[in-house]
Amino acid sequence: MLVTTTSTLEGRTVEKYLGLVSGEAILGANAFRDFFAGIRDKIGGRSSSYEKVLRRARDEAIEDMLEEATSLGANAVVGVDLDYETLQVQDGGSMLMVTVAGTAVVAR
């Protein structure tokens, strides 16, 4: 399935718009990782543990969106937008949320 952030598919014609499709993933970020990510933020550098969690959440959200598009009969999703958020939960922890949305289409 073709997936693009643009509204068109170069060299292809969109024959039918099937509607909005989306996917969400919310993953917990444990306190140990939070602690070391905070240290890394202060001294500089990348937080590979957070990057792995974000990558996993992104992949899961996209997979959910593609499953929805497939169920509608789409062979492409255009205008895809990804959003990332950190949610604070009651116990003082945090959750990572990734949402993705686009328009399911049939393209030739």
N, C-alpha and C positions, 0 to 999 in steps of 0.2 A: 504494500500500500504506500502510495506517495504521501508525504507529509511536508508541508511547507508553511513558512510564516507569511509568505506573499499571498495576495488575493487571486493570483493567476498561476497557471502552469504553462511555462514556455513550451511552445510546440504542441500543445494539447488544447482541446476545446472542452469546456465544462458543459455537459449536456443537461445535467439536472442537479439542482441544489436540494439536498435531503434534510438539511437543518443543522442546528447547533448540536455538537457533541462535546462532552467534557470528561475529565478524569481528575480524581483527587487522591492524594496520599498524605496521611498524617503519621509521622513516625516519632517515637520518643527519642530524646537525646539524654543519655544517662549523666548523672551528676559528676562522675569521674572524668568523662570526656569534657563536660562543661568547664570543670576546674582547669584542666590542662589547656583547653582552648583559650580560656581567659589569660593564662600565663603567656601563651604564644602570642596573643593579641598585644600584650604589653611589651614583649621583647622583639616582636616582629616575626615575620614568616607566615607560612600557610598552615592551616589546620587540616591535615590530611584525613583525620577521623571524621570531621564534619563534612569534608568534601565527599567522602565515600557515602555518608548517610544521605546527603543531598542528591547525589547521583542516583542512588537506589530509589529515593522518593520520586525523582523526576521520571525514571524509567517506569516505575509502577503506575504513575499518573498517566503517562503516555500510553501504556499498554491498556489501561482501562478505557481511555478515549478511543483507541483503535478498535477495541472489542465492540464498543457502542456503534462506531461507524460501520463496521463489518455487518453488524446485525441489521442495519438500515439498507445494506446493499451497496455501500460506497466502495470506490476503489482509490479514493484520495481524500485528504483533509487539507483544506486551505485556510489561510488566515489564522494560523495557530499562534496562541499567546500563552506564555508560561509565567506564572507568578509564584513567588516564594514568600512565606511568612513564618515568623516565630510566634508561637502561642504560649502564653504563660498559663499554667494550670494551678489549681487551688493549693496543691502541696508545695508550691514554690518552684517546681520543675518547669521544664519547657518542652514543647513539642514542635517539630518542624512540619510545616504544611506546604505542599506543592499542589497547585491547581493548573490545569491545562485545558484550553478550550479552542475549538475551531469549527469550521463549517464542513460537514460531510458532503461530498459531491461524487457524481459519476462523471468521469472524464474519458475522452477518447483520444 
